[in-house]
């Protein structure tokens, strides 16, 4: 099987609808960690870019849980 990829955005969801709108800014330097639910709990982390985007490349195929370590002045919002 080819390696897996998980990608997305961390952003300020002004209208709290779980959809990134063009007027909602990304949050940089958020730690995103993907941890597999199988294969012994393998994990990989990355930081979000200046626009809030992130990519975790080369993951083993499987089911993962994503966690975000928010900067101290943000509260965690809706995950989609």
N, C-alpha and C positions, 0 to 999 in steps of 0.2 A: 504494500500500500504506500502511496506517496505521503510525504509529510503533510500535516494539517496546518491551517492558518486560522487564527482568530484575530479580527480587527474591529475597530469601532471608534467612537468619540466619547470624550468626557467633556461636558459643557454645562453652562448655566441655563437650566430649563425654565425660562421666565414664566411661561404659561402652564408649567407642570403637566404637560400632556405626554411626555415620554418620546417626543419627536423633535429632532434637531431642526429648528427653523433658521432661516438665513440671518435673522437679527440676534441669534443666541451665540455668544462667544464661547470658544473652547477654553479649557483649563489646562495649562501646561504643568508638566512635572508631577503628575499624579502617578503613583505606582500602581500598575495593573498586574495582578498575579493570576495565572491560570494554573489550577491544580487538578490533576486527573483523579477521577473517582475509582480508577482501576490502576493496574500496573504499579502498585506500591506507593501511590501518592506523589508521583513525579510532578514538579512545578517549574514554571518559568515566569520571570517577571520582566517588565519593561516600563519605561517612563513615557507618558503622553508627550507629544510634540507641542510646539507653540500654539497650534490651531486646535489642540485637544485630541488629535488623532493618535491612534496606537495600532501596532501590529505585533503579534506574537507569531513568529515564523518557525518552521521546522518542528512543530509539535508532533508527538506520537499520536496516531489516530486513537480516538477514544472520546469519552464524555468528561467535560471539564466544568469546574466551578470557577467563576471569575470573582475576584475581590478587588476593590479599589481602596487605596489608602489616601484619603482626601487631605488636602492642605488644611491646617487647623481652623481657618476662618470660613470654611464651607461646610454645609451639612449635606449628607448624602440624600439624593433625590430618588426619583423613580428609575428603576433599571428596566431597560427594554432590549 
